[in-house]
Amino acid sequence: MMENMLVSIEGMPVSMRSLSLLTGNMFLPARNMPAAAAMAVTILAYLVIMLAIAIVLIAMFSVARGIGLKGVIKEGAGLNHTSEKSIEKRLRKDVRKYGGVLGSKLGFAEKIELYLVDKSNIRRYVPFMSARLLLMVCLSIFCTCSWLFYRLLRFMPSAVSLAAVASLIPVVILDLMGRYNSEKVRKKLAEFISVLNRWCAVKEDIFYAFEKSLDSGIGEPLSTFIRDMVIQVNRGIDPADALGILQMKVDNPQFKDFIVNIKQNIKHRGDLKTLLDNLEDQFYKIEEEFNRRKISTYRDRMIVYVIMLLVLFTGYFFLKINPAVEDFYLGTTMGKTLVALFCFLYIAGFYMIIRADKFKY
């Protein structure tokens, strides 16, 4: 029976012919391969394919179970999401969700909602966006790209690893939007503090000044962030928690200093007018230094992502420029193994770049 498995493709059993189509002949036993080795390669191929399919199915089931298809359809319809009533309804949910907790205690879905959806202010352009919908989009991209990369590379581990990177494209876009918003807020921070200072001269109440600043043309995304914070405070969330959520949405060191000073002033009942005068002078000087040194974290992040994207196109170019190289990397066991190793190293590098950006200084 083992000898029959080592015949040519025309005489191969149906299961082996199907396997050769799935794996691009990588796991196809060679004519001179020992029977035991051929069986081991065949079993390994089936295990790899079944493991990849199982991971995708488990992920789809977990996401679907956790978010509910009905909720996705309801949110995706986008009915009345732009109305004031729906905005207040969402913020009341935020009060229940974030009330009494810090960012470190938020769950996975809440962190996605806060650090990607809210921070990017994507709802200004896509009102029905949510963490649930974002996860579904990422999963759809993963499934589609797995099939496309497999047709190109003819090796499932490489296809799955590259598809995992491709599925993060929406996350990268939202991250860039959040970085852009953060830098935009930093540039207008001194001007915003000046507006608060003028309203505090009318009434020495920082939340009164926050509310009145909305009509002073502070611009997006700061206008949306401040409006959400004011509504949260008016709906009963602790002011310190509301300011903490605002700080996490902006995620900027200068804005963090501003929020910390405001919190301390509220806690110890300090001189608000003097504090705002000093902060205004300080942040005007900081902005002058940023302009003089041409510092831009958004531009740096954009350059890093473009370079990471060019790595993939460069690799594909080198594969296609020489037929012998293409045959080796896409047609031999050793070549496909090396491609898979390169893909895993690429993912590791991508992860290290993300982690390096989280460095706290």
C-alpha positions, 0 to 999 in steps of 0.5 A: 500500500505504501508503494502505491503512494509513491507513484506519479500524480496520475496514479495518486489516490484522490486524497493525495491529489487534493493535498497536492492542490491545497499545498502547492505540491510542497508536501507531495511525496517524492518518487525516491522518498522513503514510505515512512517519510512520505507518510510523515510529510502527508500527515504534517500537511494535513495537520497544518491545514486543519490547524489553520482552518481551526484557528480561523473558525475559532476566531470567527466563532469567538468574535460572533459569540462575543458581539452578536450578529444582531448588534453588528447589523443594527450598528452597521445600519447607522440609523439615527447615529448622527442625531443628538439623541443617539449621541447622548445615548452612546455617552450614557453607555460610556458613563456606565462602562467607564465610570469608576474605572481606569484605563488599565482596568478596561476590557479588550473591547473597551480598549479598542473602543477608546484607543482606536475608535474614539481616539481617531474620531472616526465617527465623525466620518463613519457614524456607525463605527464601533469596536464590534464592526472593526473586529468583523472588518479585520476578520473579513480581511484576514479570511480574504487575504489568506486565500489571496496570499495562498494563491501567490505563495502556495504555502499555508503558514506564510499565507496566514502570517501575511494575512494576519498583518494585512488584517491590521490595516484598519487598525493602522489607519485608525492609529494614524488618524489618532496620531494625527488628532493628537498632534493637531490637539497639541498644536492648538493646546495653548490657544485652547487654554487661552479660551478657557482662561477667558471664560474662567475670568467670567466664572471660575469653574473649569467645567463651565469654561470647557462647556463654553469653549465649544462655542468658541471655534476650538475646532475638531477633534478637540470639539468632539472630545470636549463635548463628550467629556462635558456630557459625561460629567453632566450625566454623573460620571466622576469628573476625574474619570471624565478627564482621564478618559479625555486624556486617553483619547488625546494621548499626548504628553503635553495634553496629559500635563494639562489634564494632570494640572487641572485634576490637581487644581480641582482636588486641592481647590487651587487658584485656577486663573493663575494656573491657566496663565502659567500653562498658557505661557508654558505651552506657547513656549513648548509649541515654539520649540516643536516648530523650531525643531520640526518634531512630528510624531505623526510624520515619523509614524507615517514613515515607519508604516510606509517602510514596512509596506515597502518591505512586502513590495520589495520582497515580491519584486525580488521573487518575480525578477528572477525565475530561478529565485521564484522557482526556489522560494515558491516551488521547493520545500526549503524555499517555502520554509524560508519564506515562512521564516521571513514572514514570521520575522516580519511579524516579529518586527512589526510587533516590536515597532508597535511595542517600542512606540508604547515606551513611557518616558 
